[in-house]
Amino acid sequence: MCKSTGAFGLAAILIAVLSAAPFDGAQAKFTVLHSFTISNDGPGYPYAGLLRDSAGNLYGTTEISGAGTVFRLAPDGTFQVLHAFDGQDGAYPLASLIADGAGNLYGTTADGGSAECGGGGCGVAFKLAPDGTETVLHAFLGRDSDGDGEDPESALLMDDAGNLYGATIEGGVHHRYQDDGSVFKITPDGTTTILHGFRGPGDGSDGLFPSSGLIADRKSNLYGTTTRGGAYDAGAIFKISPRGKERLLYSFTGGDDGSGPSGGLLRDRDGNLYGTTGGGGAFAGGIVFKLASDGTVTVLHAFAGGQDDGAGPDGGLTADHAGNLYGTTLFGGRTEKYCPSGCGTIFKLAPDGTQTILHKFSYGAGAFPNGVIMDEQGNFYGTTQQGGADFYGTIFEFSPR
């Protein structure tokens, strides 16, 4: 069931909940913290969001410079490549990083790590120690193996015991549906288990191509989205129990309720899930949605694109204690030579349904943002896929006040 309304109730979000003051456009400040430059920095084209530690260091990944990199940007502006992938240890990281209490970083690469998948590798899950030592936790073997995944493009999730959870876009355990994706678990000793292999849209009972990170509730149930599959092959929201039983919570129709969810989910204390779809909606520009515990989906905002709205929300959502949701769109906002459909926006969605465009990107300062994170003062940090001084993307800070 889907309904559309301008208002919604949001309890305290369990992930990334921070306080933020009301937006004052006259006092907003946008700062480019770093412009990626192939000739000087090595890396370019960040396709994932950022991780921020308690000292204010920002961590992320870039897709190119050989096989991609992991980087750190210090509060004083010092930029450092922490690791450059060589293919054998992974290639082309496309997901945000996570960290443990000891400062180790964890992530995935979409390729590399083995001689499978046409010789380019099927992707890896990796650990990067504070001293720069990288460990391949698992090299995926792909669709031709006996039930392994292929092409992990989503961030990892870590539980209190140090187990890692994630998803691959392809591979899985159902040989009849070898390209449909999987959800996996990696234990601290490196044992990898495929918890679920997706079966695709054949009978409408399962999803296809999970590309977003997972979240968990207090009972260790996992939640995520698939960009396709479900009853209408327009994407789905799924739940996997600790025993590996999977159930589709909602199938998108591709109409007003959106299509192609790929940005991950937020969950509040009442069990409601919040997310975005990159397409569909009343204006075909994607939506922000709420999935209630009774299975009802509410469209909180339908993006219209153009100069006054965003389009193509990507990178997931974050929230503050007041129940405001924040995110980015790849398109919409300011149109320029290299952004004929708009360079992207940062948006705010208030509990009463009011949507505000906080910032419109311009190509010279970075375009096509990958989502935002917030610090304790309500400042936003993120990356853009392109633009900046040398067109290879940027790291930015946005202060709403």
CORZI-V374719 format. One record per residue. N is the residue number from 1. OMEGA is omega in whole degrees, 0 to 359 (none if undefined). D_LAST is the distance of its C-alpha to the last C-alpha in Angstrom with 1 decimal. Layout:
BEGIN
n = [N	N]
omega = [OMEGA	OMEGA]
d_last = [D_LAST	D_LAST]
END
This chain:
BEGIN
n = [1	2	3	4	5	6	7	8	9	10	11	12	13	14	15	16	17	18	19	20	21	22	23	24	25	26	27	28	29	30	31	32	33	34	35	36	37	38	39	40	41	42	43	44	45	46	47	48	49	50	51	52	53	54	55	56	57	58	59	60	61	62	63	64	65	66	67	68	69	70	71	72	73	74	75	76	77	78	79	80	81	82	83	84	85	86	87	88	89	90	91	92	93	94	95	96	97	98	99	100	101	102	103	104	105	106	107	108	109	110	111	112	113	114	115	116	117	118	119	120	121	122	123	124	125	126	127	128	129	130	131	132	133	134	135	136	137	138	139	140	141	142	143	144	145	146	147	148	149	150	151	152	153	154	155	156	157	158	159	160	161	162	163	164	165	166	167	168	169	170	171	172	173	174	175	176	177	178	179	180	181	182	183	184	185	186	187	188	189	190	191	192	193	194	195	196	197	198	199	200	201	202	203	204	205	206	207	208	209	210	211	212	213	214	215	216	217	218	219	220	221	222	223	224	225	226	227	228	229	230	231	232	233	234	235	236	237	238	239	240	241	242	243	244	245	246	247	248	249	250	251	252	253	254	255	256	257	258	259	260	261	262	263	264	265	266	267	268	269	270	271	272	273	274	275	276	277	278	279	280	281	282	283	284	285	286	287	288	289	290	291	292	293	294	295	296	297	298	299	300	301	302	303	304	305	306	307	308	309	310	311	312	313	314	315	316	317	318	319	320	321	322	323	324	325	326	327	328	329	330	331	332	333	334	335	336	337	338	339	340	341	342	343	344	345	346	347	348	349	350	351	352	353	354	355	356	357	358	359	360	361	362	363	364	365	366	367	368	369	370	371	372	373	374	375	376	377	378	379	380	381	382	383	384	385	386	387	388	389	390	391	392	393	394	395	396	397	398	399	400	401]
omega = [179	173	181	181	181	182	177	177	184	174	184	178	184	183	172	180	182	176	177	179	178	182	174	186	182	183	182	181	177	183	171	181	181	171	181	182	185	186	184	187	188	185	174	178	172	181	179	178	187	170	181	178	185	179	179	175	178	181	178	182	172	186	185	196	186	181	179	184	164	184	173	173	181	179	179	178	179	181	182	171	181	180	174	181	181	181	178	179	181	180	174	175	184	185	175	181	168	181	173	183	180	179	175	177	180	179	180	169	184	181	177	173	180	178	181	176	178	179	181	181	184	180	181	162	187	174	178	182	179	179	178	179	179	177	173	181	176	173	184	185	170	188	182	180	179	173	175	181	180	174	173	181	183	178	178	175	180	176	185	180	180	175	179	179	179	182	172	181	182	182	181	186	181	186	177	182	191	183	194	176	185	167	186	176	176	179	180	178	176	178	182	180	172	182	180	172	184	185	175	189	186	180	178	186	182	181	183	176	172	183	180	177	181	169	182	173	185	178	178	169	179	179	178	180	170	184	177	181	188	186	185	181	179	180	185	171	184	176	177	180	178	178	177	178	183	178	174	178	180	173	178	183	185	179	182	181	173	177	175	176	182	188	181	186	165	180	178	186	178	178	176	180	181	180	181	168	182	181	180	184	185	182	177	179	182	184	161	184	172	173	180	182	178	178	180	175	177	175	182	176	174	183	183	182	180	184	189	180	176	175	180	179	184	176	177	183	167	187	174	183	181	179	175	175	180	177	180	171	179	186	184	182	185	176	181	182	182	179	183	177	182	183	178	184	161	183	174	177	184	180	179	178	180	178	180	172	183	182	173	183	172	188	182	179	180	182	178	184	183	183	180	168	181	171	186	179	179	174	182	176	179	178	172	185	182	177	186	187	183	171	183	178	183	164	185	170	177	178	184	183	none]
d_last = [38.8	35.7	34.0	31.0	28.8	25.4	24.8	25.1	25.1	23.4	24.4	22.9	22.8	24.9	23.2	19.7	18.4	15.3	13.1	9.6	7.7	7.9	6.2	5.5	7.2	7.8	4.7	4.6	7.0	10.2	12.9	16.4	17.6	21.1	23.3	26.5	29.7	33.0	35.1	33.1	31.4	33.9	31.6	29.9	28.6	26.5	27.2	25.4	22.1	21.3	22.2	20.3	22.4	21.7	21.9	19.1	21.7	21.1	24.3	25.4	28.4	29.6	32.4	34.4	36.0	39.3	38.5	34.8	33.0	30.8	28.2	26.0	23.1	22.7	19.6	21.4	21.7	25.3	26.3	29.4	31.5	32.7	35.2	36.7	38.7	42.2	43.1	45.4	42.6	40.4	39.0	35.9	33.2	31.1	29.3	26.6	27.8	28.2	29.3	31.5	31.5	33.6	31.1	33.2	31.5	32.9	32.8	35.0	36.3	37.7	40.8	43.0	44.7	48.2	50.8	50.3	48.6	50.5	50.3	46.6	45.8	44.3	41.1	40.5	38.5	37.8	36.8	35.5	36.1	34.1	37.0	36.7	39.7	39.4	41.4	42.2	42.2	43.7	44.8	45.1	48.4	47.6	49.5	52.9	52.7	53.9	50.7	47.8	44.5	43.3	40.0	37.3	34.0	31.9	30.2	32.3	32.1	33.7	35.3	36.2	39.5	38.1	39.2	37.2	36.8	36.0	37.2	39.1	39.2	43.0	45.9	46.7	49.9	51.3	53.5	54.0	50.3	49.5	46.4	44.4	42.3	42.2	40.4	41.4	41.4	41.9	43.2	42.8	46.3	45.5	47.3	45.7	46.4	45.6	44.6	44.7	45.8	44.6	47.4	45.6	46.0	49.8	50.2	46.6	46.5	44.2	41.3	41.3	39.1	36.5	33.7	30.8	30.4	31.9	30.6	32.9	33.4	35.0	38.5	37.9	37.9	36.1	34.1	33.3	33.6	36.0	35.3	38.8	41.7	41.9	44.1	42.8	42.0	38.3	36.9	36.9	35.3	37.6	38.3	40.5	42.2	43.0	46.5	45.3	45.9	43.6	42.8	40.8	38.5	37.7	38.9	36.7	38.8	37.1	36.6	33.9	33.1	32.2	33.9	33.3	30.8	29.8	26.4	27.4	26.9	25.0	27.2	26.5	28.9	30.9	31.7	29.8	28.7	25.8	25.7	25.7	28.6	28.5	31.0	32.6	31.1	31.8	30.6	31.6	28.1	27.7	26.3	24.3	27.0	27.9	31.3	32.6	35.2	37.9	37.3	35.6	32.9	30.3	28.5	24.9	23.9	26.1	24.5	26.0	24.9	24.9	22.3	20.4	20.5	20.9	24.3	25.7	23.2	23.9	22.8	22.6	20.0	17.8	16.8	15.2	17.2	16.4	18.2	15.6	16.8	15.0	17.0	17.9	20.7	23.1	23.7	22.6	20.0	20.9	24.6	26.2	29.5	28.9	26.8	29.1	27.6	24.0	22.1	20.1	16.8	14.1	14.4	13.6	16.7	16.6	19.7	21.1	21.2	18.5	17.2	14.1	13.9	10.4	11.9	15.5	17.2	19.7	22.7	22.4	19.1	20.5	21.7	22.6	20.1	21.6	19.1	16.2	16.0	13.4	13.5	13.6	10.0	8.9	8.6	11.0	14.2	17.1	19.9	21.4	25.1	25.7	24.5	23.1	25.3	28.4	27.7	28.0	24.5	21.4	19.1	15.4	12.1	9.0	5.5	3.8	0.0]
END
